[in-house]
Amino acid sequence: MSHFPEPVDELIEKLTLFPGVGKKSARRLAFYLLGESREKAVEIATSIVNVKDKVYNCSRCYNIAASDPCQICKDPKRNHNKICVVQDPRDVFAFEETGSYRGLYHVLGGVLSPLNGVGPEDLNIDGLIPRLEDIDEVILAINPTRDGETTAIYLAKLIKKRNIKVTRVAQGLPMGVDIEYADNVTLTRALEGRTDI
């Protein structure tokens, strides 16, 4: 039986739904919110609701955006003849933080995983194909896992049929590490050292 009032218990339970937040962390966050003003709590709650109401996927690249097309897709200063294919929107932001890539992106929304029932139809691959019309190079920047490798090979075969150069970011990224957790120098070097597939 809990010693906390029911609304506090409910908040703690909801906070444990966040990745990496266990009971103790959730309790700490709940007590932080209890110590803040009502206005501050409303600001935080409003931000959460705004993310659900005002952020969606760009219809071109499938990155998260507050406008359609997203800021990256409609930026005339970017190289519109190069697409970097990534697994997740967090990977876009990881590359953007390096400042070393000025092309376009395409977010797959995952990787092929036959053992988990994830096939090509479950990813944003169909949205990539029409974008290849005026593309000179497709950079595959997919996490170096078994499923990531399978996805990269599948995409490379699909794209090469259209006589487009396909490269892969250099394997300076350790196997099994997600791109979003790599530092800026590693990501920059991985982009610079990309290889043909």
MARBA-3410 file (N, C-alpha, C, O; in Angstrom, 1 decimal):
197
0.8,-1.2,0.0,0.0,0.0,0.0,0.9,1.2,0.0,1.9,1.3,0.7 ~ 0.5,2.2,-0.8,1.3,3.4,-0.9,1.0,4.4,0.2,-0.1,4.4,0.7 ~ 2.0,5.2,0.5,1.8,6.2,1.5,1.5,7.6,0.9,1.3,8.6,1.6 ~ 1.5,7.6,-0.4,1.3,8.9,-1.1,-0.2,9.1,-1.5,-0.9,8.1,-1.6 ~ -0.7,10.3,-1.6,-2.0,10.6,-2.1,-2.2,10.0,-3.5,-1.3,9.9,-4.2
-3.4,9.6,-3.8,-3.7,8.9,-5.1,-3.2,9.7,-6.3,-2.6,9.1,-7.2 ~ -3.4,11.0,-6.4,-2.9,11.7,-7.6,-1.4,11.6,-7.7,-0.8,11.6,-8.8 ~ -0.6,11.6,-6.6,0.8,11.5,-6.6,1.2,10.1,-7.1,2.1,9.9,-8.0 ~ 0.5,9.0,-6.6,0.7,7.7,-7.1,0.5,7.6,-8.6,1.2,6.9,-9.3 ~ -0.6,8.2,-9.1,-0.9,8.1,-10.5,0.1,8.8,-11.3,0.5,8.3,-12.4
0.6,10.0,-10.8,1.7,10.7,-11.6,3.0,9.8,-11.6,3.6,9.7,-12.7 ~ 3.3,9.2,-10.5,4.5,8.4,-10.5,4.4,7.2,-11.5,5.3,6.9,-12.2 ~ 3.2,6.6,-11.5,2.9,5.5,-12.4,3.1,6.0,-13.8,3.7,5.3,-14.7 ~ 2.5,7.1,-14.2,2.6,7.6,-15.6,4.1,8.0,-15.9,4.5,7.8,-17.1 ~ 4.8,8.5,-15.0,6.2,8.9,-15.3,7.1,7.7,-15.5,8.1,7.8,-16.2
6.7,6.6,-15.0,7.5,5.3,-15.2,7.3,4.8,-16.6,8.1,3.9,-17.1 ~ 6.4,5.4,-17.4,6.2,5.0,-18.8,7.3,5.6,-19.6,7.5,5.0,-20.7 ~ 8.0,6.6,-19.2,9.1,7.2,-20.0,10.3,6.2,-20.0,10.5,5.6,-18.9 ~ 10.9,6.1,-21.1,12.1,5.1,-21.2,13.2,5.6,-20.2,13.5,6.7,-20.1 ~ 13.7,4.6,-19.4,14.8,4.8,-18.5,14.4,5.4,-17.2,15.2,5.7,-16.3
13.1,5.6,-17.0,12.6,6.2,-15.7,12.0,5.1,-14.9,10.9,4.6,-15.2 ~ 12.7,4.8,-13.8,12.2,3.8,-12.9,11.4,4.4,-11.8,11.1,5.6,-11.8 ~ 11.0,3.6,-10.8,10.1,4.1,-9.7,10.8,5.3,-9.0,10.1,6.3,-8.7 ~ 12.1,5.1,-8.6,12.7,6.2,-7.8,12.9,7.5,-8.6,12.6,8.5,-8.1 ~ 13.2,7.4,-9.9,13.3,8.6,-10.7,11.9,9.2,-10.9,11.8,10.4,-10.8
10.9,8.4,-11.1,9.6,8.9,-11.2,9.1,9.6,-9.9,8.5,10.7,-10.0 ~ 9.5,9.1,-8.8,9.1,9.7,-7.5,9.8,11.0,-7.4,9.2,12.0,-7.0 ~ 11.1,11.1,-7.8,11.9,12.3,-7.7,11.3,13.4,-8.6,11.1,14.5,-8.2 ~ 10.9,13.0,-9.8,10.2,13.9,-10.8,8.9,14.4,-10.2,8.5,15.6,-10.3 ~ 8.1,13.5,-9.6,6.8,13.8,-9.1,7.0,14.9,-8.0,6.2,15.8,-7.9
7.9,14.7,-7.1,8.2,15.6,-6.0,8.7,16.9,-6.5,8.5,18.0,-5.9 ~ 9.5,16.9,-7.6,9.9,18.1,-8.2,8.7,18.9,-8.6,8.6,20.1,-8.4 ~ 7.8,18.3,-9.3,6.6,19.0,-9.8,5.7,19.5,-8.7,5.1,20.5,-8.7 ~ 5.6,18.7,-7.6,4.9,19.1,-6.4,5.5,20.4,-5.8,4.8,21.3,-5.3 ~ 6.8,20.5,-5.9,7.5,21.7,-5.4,7.4,22.9,-6.2,7.7,24.1,-5.8
7.1,22.8,-7.5,7.0,23.9,-8.4,5.6,24.5,-8.3,4.6,23.9,-7.8 ~ 5.5,25.7,-8.9,4.2,26.4,-8.9,3.2,25.7,-9.9,3.6,24.9,-10.8 ~ 1.9,25.9,-9.7,0.9,25.4,-10.6,1.2,25.8,-12.1,1.0,25.0,-13.0 ~ 1.6,27.1,-12.2,1.9,27.6,-13.6,3.0,26.8,-14.3,2.9,26.5,-15.4 ~ 4.0,26.5,-13.5,5.1,25.8,-14.1,4.7,24.4,-14.5,5.0,23.9,-15.6
3.8,23.7,-13.6,3.3,22.4,-14.0,2.4,22.5,-15.2,2.5,21.6,-16.1 ~ 1.6,23.5,-15.4,0.8,23.7,-16.5,1.7,23.9,-17.8,1.3,23.4,-18.9 ~ 2.7,24.7,-17.6,3.7,24.9,-18.8,4.2,23.6,-19.3,4.3,23.3,-20.5 ~ 4.6,22.8,-18.3,5.2,21.5,-18.7,4.1,20.6,-19.4,4.4,20.0,-20.4 ~ 3.0,20.5,-18.8,1.9,19.7,-19.4,1.5,20.3,-20.7,1.2,19.5,-21.6
1.5,21.6,-20.9,1.1,22.2,-22.2,2.2,21.8,-23.2,1.8,21.5,-24.4 ~ 3.4,21.8,-22.9,4.5,21.4,-23.8,4.3,20.0,-24.3,4.5,19.7,-25.4 ~ 3.9,19.1,-23.4,3.7,17.7,-23.7,2.5,17.6,-24.7,2.6,16.9,-25.7 ~ 1.4,18.3,-24.4,0.3,18.3,-25.3,0.6,18.9,-26.7,0.2,18.4,-27.7 ~ 1.4,20.0,-26.7,1.8,20.6,-27.9,2.6,19.7,-28.8,2.5,19.7,-30.0
3.5,18.9,-28.2,4.3,17.9,-29.0,3.3,17.0,-29.7,3.6,16.6,-30.9 ~ 2.3,16.5,-29.0,1.3,15.6,-29.7,0.4,16.3,-30.7,0.1,15.7,-31.7 ~ 0.1,17.6,-30.5,-0.8,18.3,-31.4,-0.1,19.0,-32.5,-0.8,19.1,-33.6 ~ 1.1,19.4,-32.4,1.7,20.3,-33.3,3.0,19.7,-34.0,3.6,20.4,-34.9 ~ 3.4,18.5,-33.7,4.5,17.9,-34.3,4.1,16.7,-35.0,3.3,15.8,-34.5
4.5,16.5,-36.3,4.1,15.4,-37.1,5.2,15.0,-38.0,6.3,15.7,-38.0 ~ 5.1,14.1,-38.9,6.1,13.7,-39.8,6.0,14.5,-41.1,4.9,14.7,-41.7 ~ 7.2,14.9,-41.6,7.3,15.6,-42.9,6.8,14.6,-44.0,7.2,13.5,-43.9 ~ 6.0,15.1,-44.9,5.5,14.2,-46.0,6.5,13.8,-47.0,6.3,12.9,-47.7 ~ 7.7,14.5,-47.0,8.8,14.1,-47.9,9.8,13.2,-47.3,10.1,12.1,-47.8
10.3,13.6,-46.1,11.5,12.8,-45.5,11.1,12.0,-44.3,11.9,11.2,-43.8 ~ 9.9,12.2,-43.8,9.4,11.5,-42.6,10.1,11.9,-41.3,9.9,11.2,-40.3 ~ 10.8,13.0,-41.3,11.4,13.5,-40.1,10.3,14.2,-39.3,9.3,14.6,-39.9 ~ 10.5,14.4,-38.0,9.5,15.1,-37.2,9.6,16.6,-37.6,10.7,17.1,-37.9 ~ 8.5,17.3,-37.6,8.4,18.7,-38.1,7.2,19.4,-37.5,6.2,18.8,-37.1
7.3,20.7,-37.5,6.2,21.5,-37.1,5.5,22.2,-38.4,4.6,22.9,-38.3 ~ 6.1,21.9,-39.6,5.6,22.4,-40.8,5.8,21.3,-41.9,6.6,20.4,-41.7 ~ 5.1,21.4,-43.0,5.2,20.4,-44.0,5.3,21.1,-45.4,4.4,21.8,-45.8 ~ 6.4,21.0,-46.1,7.6,20.2,-45.7,8.4,20.8,-44.6,8.2,21.9,-44.2 ~ 9.2,20.0,-44.0,10.0,20.4,-42.9,11.1,21.5,-43.3,11.3,21.7,-44.5
11.7,22.1,-42.3,12.7,23.1,-42.6,13.8,22.6,-43.4,14.3,23.4,-44.3 ~ 14.3,21.4,-43.2,15.4,20.9,-43.9,15.0,20.6,-45.4,15.8,21.0,-46.3 ~ 13.9,20.0,-45.6,13.4,19.7,-47.0,13.2,21.0,-47.8,13.5,21.0,-49.0 ~ 12.8,22.1,-47.2,12.5,23.3,-48.0,13.7,24.3,-48.0,13.5,25.4,-48.5 ~ 14.8,23.9,-47.4,15.9,24.8,-47.3,16.7,24.9,-48.7,17.2,23.8,-49.1
16.6,26.0,-49.4,17.3,26.0,-50.8,18.8,26.0,-50.7,19.4,25.7,-51.7 ~ 19.4,26.2,-49.6,20.8,26.2,-49.4,21.4,24.8,-49.2,22.6,24.6,-49.2 ~ 20.5,23.8,-49.1,21.0,22.4,-48.9,21.2,21.8,-50.3,20.7,22.2,-51.3 ~ 22.0,20.7,-50.3,22.3,19.9,-51.5,21.1,19.0,-51.7,20.9,18.0,-51.0 ~ 20.3,19.3,-52.7,19.0,18.5,-53.0,19.3,17.3,-53.9,18.4,16.7,-54.4
20.6,17.0,-54.1,21.0,15.9,-55.0,21.5,14.8,-54.1,22.1,13.8,-54.7 ~ 21.5,14.9,-52.8,22.1,13.9,-51.9,21.1,13.6,-50.8,20.5,14.6,-50.2 ~ 20.8,12.4,-50.5,19.9,12.0,-49.4,20.7,11.0,-48.4,21.3,10.1,-48.9 ~ 20.6,11.4,-47.2,21.1,10.5,-46.1,20.0,9.7,-45.5,19.1,10.4,-44.9 ~ 20.0,8.4,-45.6,18.9,7.6,-45.1,19.3,7.2,-43.7,20.3,6.6,-43.4
18.4,7.5,-42.8,18.6,7.2,-41.4,17.4,6.3,-40.8,16.4,6.3,-41.5 ~ 17.6,5.8,-39.7,16.6,4.9,-39.1,15.6,5.7,-38.3,14.4,5.3,-38.3 ~ 15.9,6.8,-37.7,15.1,7.4,-36.7,15.3,8.9,-36.8,16.4,9.4,-37.1 ~ 14.3,9.7,-36.4,14.4,11.2,-36.4,15.6,11.7,-35.5,16.2,12.7,-35.8 ~ 15.8,10.9,-34.4,16.9,11.3,-33.5,18.3,11.3,-34.3,19.2,12.1,-33.9
18.4,10.4,-35.3,19.6,10.3,-36.1,19.8,11.6,-36.9,20.9,12.1,-37.1 ~ 18.7,12.2,-37.4,18.8,13.4,-38.2,19.4,14.5,-37.3,20.3,15.2,-37.7 ~ 18.9,14.6,-36.1,19.4,15.7,-35.2,20.8,15.4,-34.8,21.5,16.4,-34.6 ~ 21.2,14.2,-34.7,22.6,13.9,-34.3,23.5,14.4,-35.5,24.5,15.0,-35.2 ~ 23.2,14.1,-36.7,24.0,14.6,-37.9,23.9,16.1,-38.0,24.9,16.8,-38.3
22.7,16.7,-37.8,22.6,18.1,-37.9,23.5,18.9,-36.8,24.0,19.9,-37.1 ~ 23.6,18.3,-35.7,24.5,18.9,-34.6,25.9,18.9,-35.0,26.7,19.8,-34.6 ~ 26.4,18.1,-35.9,27.8,18.1,-36.4,28.0,19.3,-37.3,29.1,19.8,-37.4 ~ 27.0,19.7,-38.0,27.1,20.8,-39.0,27.9,20.4,-40.2,28.3,21.2,-41.1 ~ 28.2,19.1,-40.4,29.1,18.6,-41.5,28.3,18.1,-42.7,28.9,17.8,-43.7
27.0,17.9,-42.6,26.2,17.4,-43.7,25.2,18.4,-44.1,24.4,18.9,-43.2 ~ 25.1,18.7,-45.4,24.2,19.8,-45.9,23.2,19.3,-46.9,22.7,20.0,-47.7 ~ 23.0,17.9,-47.0,22.1,17.4,-47.9,20.7,17.2,-47.3,20.4,17.8,-46.3 ~ 19.9,16.3,-47.9,18.6,16.0,-47.4,18.6,14.7,-46.6,19.7,14.0,-46.6 ~ 17.5,14.3,-46.0,17.4,13.1,-45.2,16.2,12.3,-45.6,15.3,12.8,-46.3
16.2,11.1,-45.2,15.0,10.2,-45.3,15.0,9.3,-44.1,16.0,8.6,-43.9 ~ 13.9,9.4,-43.3,13.8,8.6,-42.1,13.0,7.4,-42.4,11.8,7.4,-42.8 ~ 13.6,6.2,-42.2,13.0,4.9,-42.4,11.9,4.6,-41.4,10.9,4.0,-41.7 ~ 12.1,5.0,-40.2,11.2,4.7,-39.1,11.4,3.3,-38.5,10.5,2.7,-38.0 ~ 12.7,2.8,-38.7,13.0,1.5,-38.1,14.0,0.8,-39.1,14.5,1.4,-40.0
14.1,-0.5,-38.9,14.9,-1.4,-39.7,14.2,-2.7,-40.0,13.3,-3.0,-39.3 ~ 14.6,-3.3,-41.1,14.0,-4.6,-41.4,14.4,-5.6,-40.3,15.5,-5.6,-39.8 ~ 13.4,-6.4,-39.8,13.7,-7.3,-38.8,12.7,-8.5,-39.0,11.7,-8.6,-38.3 ~ 13.1,-9.4,-39.8,12.2,-10.6,-40.2,11.8,-11.4,-38.9,10.7,-11.8,-38.8 ~ 12.7,-11.5,-37.9,12.4,-12.2,-36.7,11.3,-11.5,-35.9,10.5,-12.2,-35.2
11.2,-10.2,-36.1,10.2,-9.4,-35.3,9.0,-9.1,-36.2,8.1,-8.3,-35.8 ~ 9.0,-9.6,-37.4,7.8,-9.4,-38.3,7.9,-8.0,-39.0,6.8,-7.5,-39.4 ~ 9.0,-7.3,-39.1,9.1,-6.0,-39.7,9.7,-6.2,-41.1,10.8,-6.6,-41.3 ~ 8.8,-6.0,-42.1,9.2,-6.1,-43.5,9.3,-4.7,-44.2,9.1,-3.7,-43.5 ~ 9.7,-4.7,-45.5,9.8,-3.4,-46.2,8.5,-2.6,-46.2,8.6,-1.3,-46.1
7.4,-3.2,-46.1,6.1,-2.5,-46.1,5.9,-1.8,-44.8,5.0,-0.9,-44.7 ~ 6.6,-2.1,-43.8,6.5,-1.5,-42.5,7.3,-0.3,-42.3,7.2,0.5,-41.3 ~ 8.2,0.0,-43.2,9.1,1.1,-43.2,8.8,2.2,-44.2,7.9,1.9,-45.1 ~ 9.4,3.3,-44.2,9.1,4.4,-45.1,9.9,4.2,-46.4,10.4,5.2,-47.0 ~ 10.1,3.0,-46.9,10.8,2.8,-48.1,10.1,3.2,-49.4,10.7,3.8,-50.3
8.8,3.0,-49.4,8.0,3.5,-50.5,8.0,5.0,-50.7,7.9,5.5,-51.8 ~ 8.2,5.7,-49.6,8.4,7.2,-49.8,9.7,7.6,-50.3,9.9,8.7,-50.8 ~ 10.7,6.7,-50.2,12.1,7.0,-50.6,12.2,6.9,-52.1,12.8,7.8,-52.8 ~ 11.6,5.9,-52.7,11.8,5.6,-54.1,11.4,6.8,-55.0,12.2,7.1,-55.9 ~ 10.3,7.5,-54.9,10.0,8.6,-55.7,11.0,9.8,-55.6,11.1,10.6,-56.5
11.6,9.9,-54.4,12.6,11.0,-54.2,13.9,10.8,-54.9,14.7,11.7,-54.9 ~ 14.1,9.6,-55.5,15.4,9.3,-56.1,15.6,9.9,-57.5,16.7,9.8,-58.1 ~ 14.6,10.6,-58.0,14.6,11.1,-59.4,15.9,11.9,-59.8,16.5,11.6,-60.7 ~ 16.2,12.9,-59.0,17.4,13.8,-59.3,18.5,13.6,-58.3,19.3,14.5,-58.1 ~ 18.6,12.4,-57.7,19.6,12.2,-56.7,20.9,11.6,-57.3,20.8,10.7,-58.1
22.0,12.2,-56.8,23.3,11.7,-57.3,23.9,10.6,-56.3,24.6,9.7,-56.7 ~ 23.6,10.8,-55.0,24.1,9.9,-54.0,23.1,9.7,-52.9,22.5,10.6,-52.4 ~ 23.1,8.4,-52.5,22.3,8.1,-51.3,23.3,7.5,-50.2,24.0,6.6,-50.5 ~ 23.3,8.2,-49.1,24.2,7.8,-48.0,23.4,6.9,-47.0,22.4,7.4,-46.5 ~ 23.8,5.7,-46.8,23.1,4.9,-45.8,23.7,5.0,-44.4,24.9,4.6,-44.2
23.0,5.7,-43.5,23.5,5.9,-42.2,22.6,5.2,-41.2,21.9,5.8,-40.4 ~ 22.6,3.9,-41.2,21.8,3.0,-40.4,22.6,2.4,-39.3,23.8,2.0,-39.6 ~ 22.0,2.3,-38.1,22.8,1.7,-37.0,23.4,0.4,-37.4,22.8,-0.4,-38.0 ~ 24.7,0.2,-37.0,25.4,-1.0,-37.4,25.1,-2.2,-36.5,25.9,-2.7,-35.7 ~ 23.8,-2.7,-36.7,23.4,-3.9,-36.0,23.1,-4.9,-37.0,23.2,-4.6,-38.2
22.7,-6.1,-36.6,22.4,-7.2,-37.6,21.3,-6.8,-38.5,21.3,-6.9,-39.7 ~ 20.2,-6.2,-37.9,19.0,-5.8,-38.7,19.4,-4.6,-39.5,18.9,-4.4,-40.6 ~ 20.2,-3.7,-38.9,20.7,-2.5,-39.7,21.4,-2.9,-40.9,21.3,-2.3,-42.0 ~ 22.3,-3.9,-40.8,23.1,-4.4,-42.0,22.1,-5.0,-43.0,22.3,-4.7,-44.2 ~ 21.2,-5.8,-42.6,20.2,-6.4,-43.5,19.4,-5.3,-44.2,19.2,-5.3,-45.5
19.1,-4.2,-43.5,18.3,-3.1,-44.1,19.2,-2.4,-45.1,18.8,-2.0,-46.2 ~ 20.5,-2.1,-44.8,21.4,-1.4,-45.7,21.6,-2.2,-47.0,21.6,-1.6,-48.1 ~ 21.8,-3.5,-46.9,22.0,-4.4,-48.1,20.7,-4.3,-48.9,20.8,-4.2,-50.2 ~ 19.6,-4.4,-48.3,18.3,-4.4,-49.1,18.2,-3.1,-49.8,17.8,-3.1,-51.0 ~ 18.4,-2.0,-49.1,18.3,-0.6,-49.7,19.3,-0.4,-50.8,19.0,0.1,-51.9
20.5,-0.9,-50.6,21.6,-0.7,-51.6,21.2,-1.4,-52.9,21.4,-0.8,-54.0 ~ 20.7,-2.6,-52.8,20.3,-3.3,-54.0,19.1,-2.6,-54.7,19.1,-2.5,-56.0 ~ 18.2,-2.1,-54.0,17.0,-1.4,-54.5,17.5,-0.1,-55.2,17.0,0.2,-56.3 ~ 18.4,0.7,-54.6,18.8,2.0,-55.1,19.7,1.8,-56.3,19.7,2.6,-57.3 ~ 20.6,0.8,-56.2,21.6,0.7,-57.3,21.0,0.3,-58.6,21.5,0.6,-59.7
19.8,-0.3,-58.6,19.0,-0.6,-59.8,18.8,0.7,-60.6,18.5,0.7,-61.8 ~ 18.8,1.8,-60.0,18.5,3.1,-60.6,19.8,3.9,-60.9,19.7,5.1,-61.2 ~ 20.9,3.2,-60.9,22.2,3.8,-61.3,22.5,5.0,-60.4,23.0,6.0,-60.9 ~ 22.3,4.9,-59.1,22.6,6.0,-58.2,23.7,5.5,-57.3,23.7,4.3,-56.9 ~ 24.7,6.4,-57.0,25.8,6.0,-56.1,25.2,5.8,-54.7,24.5,6.6,-54.2
25.6,4.7,-54.1,25.2,4.3,-52.8,26.4,4.2,-51.9,27.3,3.4,-52.2 ~ 26.4,5.0,-50.8,27.6,4.9,-49.9,27.0,4.6,-48.5,25.9,4.7,-48.2 ~ 27.9,4.2,-47.7,27.6,3.8,-46.3,28.5,4.7,-45.4,29.7,4.8,-45.7 ~ 28.0,5.2,-44.3,28.9,5.9,-43.4,30.0,5.0,-43.0,29.8,3.8,-42.8 ~ 31.2,5.6,-42.7,32.4,4.7,-42.3,32.0,4.0,-41.0,31.2,4.5,-40.2
32.6,2.9,-40.9,32.3,2.0,-39.7,33.1,2.5,-38.5,33.5,1.6,-37.7 ~ 33.4,3.8,-38.3,34.0,4.3,-37.1,33.0,4.2,-36.0,33.3,4.4,-34.8 ~ 31.7,3.9,-36.4,30.7,3.7,-35.4,30.8,2.2,-34.9,30.7,1.3,-35.7 ~ 31.0,2.0,-33.6,31.1,0.6,-33.2,29.8,-0.2,-33.4,28.7,0.4,-33.4 ~ 29.9,-1.5,-33.7,28.8,-2.3,-33.9,27.9,-2.3,-32.7,28.3,-2.5,-31.5
26.6,-2.2,-32.9,25.6,-2.2,-31.8,25.3,-0.9,-31.2,24.5,-0.8,-30.3 ~ 26.0,0.2,-31.6,25.8,1.5,-31.0,24.9,2.3,-31.8,25.0,2.4,-33.1 ~ 23.9,3.0,-31.2,23.0,3.8,-31.9,23.6,5.1,-32.3,24.4,5.7,-31.6 ~ 23.3,5.6,-33.5,23.9,6.8,-34.1,23.7,8.0,-33.2,24.5,8.9,-33.0 ~ 22.5,8.1,-32.6,22.1,9.3,-31.7,23.1,9.4,-30.6,23.2,10.5,-30.0
23.8,8.4,-30.1,24.6,8.4,-29.0,26.1,8.7,-29.3,27.0,8.9,-28.5 ~ 26.4,8.7,-30.6,27.8,9.0,-31.1,28.1,10.4,-30.9,27.2,11.3,-31.1 ~ 29.4,10.7,-30.7,29.8,12.1,-30.5,29.9,12.8,-31.9,30.0,12.1,-32.9 ~ 30.0,14.1,-31.9,30.1,14.9,-33.2,31.3,14.5,-34.0,31.1,14.4,-35.3 ~ 32.4,14.3,-33.4,33.7,14.0,-34.2,33.5,12.6,-34.9,33.9,12.5,-36.0
33.0,11.6,-34.1,32.8,10.3,-34.7,31.8,10.4,-35.9,32.1,9.7,-36.9 ~ 30.7,11.1,-35.7,29.7,11.2,-36.8,30.3,11.9,-38.0,30.1,11.5,-39.1 ~ 31.1,13.0,-37.8,31.7,13.7,-38.9,32.6,12.8,-39.6,32.6,12.8,-40.9 ~ 33.5,12.1,-38.9,34.4,11.2,-39.6,33.7,10.0,-40.3,34.2,9.6,-41.3 ~ 32.6,9.6,-39.7,31.9,8.5,-40.3,31.3,9.0,-41.7,31.3,8.2,-42.7
30.8,10.2,-41.7,30.3,10.8,-42.9,31.4,11.0,-44.0,31.3,10.6,-45.1 ~ 32.5,11.5,-43.5,33.6,11.8,-44.4,34.2,10.5,-45.0,34.7,10.5,-46.1 ~ 34.2,9.4,-44.2,34.9,8.2,-44.6,33.9,7.2,-45.2,34.2,6.0,-45.2 ~ 32.7,7.6,-45.6,31.8,6.7,-46.1,32.3,6.0,-47.4,33.2,6.5,-48.1 ~ 31.8,4.8,-47.6,32.3,3.9,-48.6,31.2,3.5,-49.6,30.0,3.5,-49.2
31.5,3.1,-50.7,30.5,2.5,-51.7,30.0,1.2,-51.2,30.8,0.5,-50.5 ~ 28.8,0.9,-51.5,28.2,-0.4,-51.1,28.1,-1.2,-52.4,27.6,-2.3,-52.3
END
